[in-house]
Amino acid sequence: MPWKGEKDAYKIWLSEIILQQTRVEQGWNYYERFILNYPNIAALAAAKDQDVFKLWEGLGYYNRCKNLLHTARVIVKDYDGQFPKDYETILSLKGIGPYTAAAIASFAFELPYAVVDGNVFRVLSRYFNIADAIDGTIGKMKFTQLAQEVLDTDQPGMYNQAIMDFGATVCKPFAPSCSICPMQKNCKAFAKGLVNELPVKEKKLLKRKRWFNYFFFEYGAQIYIHQRALGDIWANLHEFYLVESPDQVVWNNETVLELLQDQLGIKTAVVKSVSELLLQQLTHQQIKARFIRVELSKKPALLTKGQWVDKQSVNHLAFPKIILHWMEQAMPLDK
């Protein structure tokens, strides 16, 4: 991406504003067109409003564009066309919040301010095993403070870019690459087998469609289950090992074994079956679930949250309807 490694405060600012409500793939072309037409802040400040709006056309959220023009003209008028070099002044400019101010301050001027985006929230939540909701008031404050504490103040720009890239490429939202992760040894969530449950998001519960991928682990005559926590659907009911994904996942022998090794350190297993998609409509949510049946040769050390029980004993435990439906269809258990 053309803004990676950039030291020009104007170009960093421009890229951050464009990407605020825009996917990278879409914003890339807009960024390059803006730089071509307005190569510096003085050129942007001198431009006609309608010309800039026309160039912005298709990006939406036009307040971003209005604030861009306003701030460019303020910088030319009040700061001799030079981007201010202190965090508080940068933050005071219209359209610039704490994240963008920290990005400009650290990338352009090597000031010790942590950039905290979704990638950083996720890395910190997993590495330190923190279950506070990253989209809640307390969680945001906690993670922002933690991000500042662990910041490399000697190289803040490089560190900020590194942790964001790490979250985007290794500590990914779904199916992170734990098996090749250089931070795995000290990752508290990995040690407890909780990587797939972090970070916690309050707004996740508002989603109307959710994708549940259940792993039915068998070890001899035992299966692995755990009890669902409070604060979500089916509180206190039992379920199998769950990996919730943002969308439908194509499961086959290769993808199942890859996830098992990455997430749970399982190197050998037999994938016995992958179910069809099952649906359960709740009042405000639709659950789409798939069940992956896996035979294990030993109990994984990272499966610590739940318990191993004899197959027969599950008849005496409470499960959500969609799990009961699958068990009746696919496995009837010995009674």
C-alpha positions, 0 to 999 in steps of 0.5 A: 500500500502506498502509504506504508512507511510514509513519513509525510504527515499530509499523506498519512493524514489523507490516507487515514481520513480516506480509510476511516469508513472505506475498505483498503481496496476501494480507498487505494485508488482514491488516495493515489488520485488525491496525491496526483491532483493535490500533492501537498497540503497547500494544493489541497487548501487552494482547491475549489470545493466542488473539484475536491467533492468531485474527486471524493465522489463515491466514497460517501460520508462527505463530512470527511471531505468537508473536514479535510478541506477545512483542516487543510486551510487551517493548517495553511492559514495558522501553521504556515502550511506545515502540519503541527508536530505535537499530538494535542494540536494535531488532535484539535484539528477538525476531523482528527480523532485520537486514532488518526492523531496517534498515527500522524504523531508516531508515523510522521514525527516519531512521537510516543503515541500508541495507535489503537485500531481493531487489530491492536485491540485483538492482539492485546486481548489475546496476548494478555487474555483480557475478556473486557469488551473491546467496543465497551467504554471500560474495555476501550479505556483499558486497552488504550492504556495497555497499548500505551504501556507496551508501546516501544517509545524509541521506535513508536512508528515502526512498532505501531505499524508492526502490531497493526500488520501482525493483527492483520496477517497473523493474529487474524479475526478468524482462524489466526495463524497460531502455529507459526506465531512468534508470540505464541510462547507467551500468549495467555489466550493460546495457553488457555485455549481461548484464542477463538473466544477473544476479543469479546464484542458487546455488539456481536450479540446484536447481529441477526445472523451468526455462524457457529462451527461446532467441533465434536471431539471424541476420545474413546468413549468420551466427548468434549463439552462445556457450559455456555457463559452468561451474557449470550444466547443459551446461557448455562446450556452445554455445547461442543467446542465452538468456533464462531466465524464472521461468514460461512467456512468451507470445511474439509479435511485440510481446513479442519486439520489446519485449524486444529493444529493452529488453535489447539496444537492437535497434530493428528486427528481423524475427521469423520464427518462434516454436517450439512448446515443447520438453522435455528431461528431465534427471536432476534437472531438466526443461528447457522451451525455446522458440526465437524466430528473429529476423532482424537488419539489423545486429549489436547492439553489446550482444551481446558475450559470444558470437560470430558464426559462419557457419551451416555451421560450427555442424555442427562445434560441440557443442550440448545435445540440445534445441537440436540437436532444434530445429535439425533440425526448424526450420532445417535449416542449409546443409551 
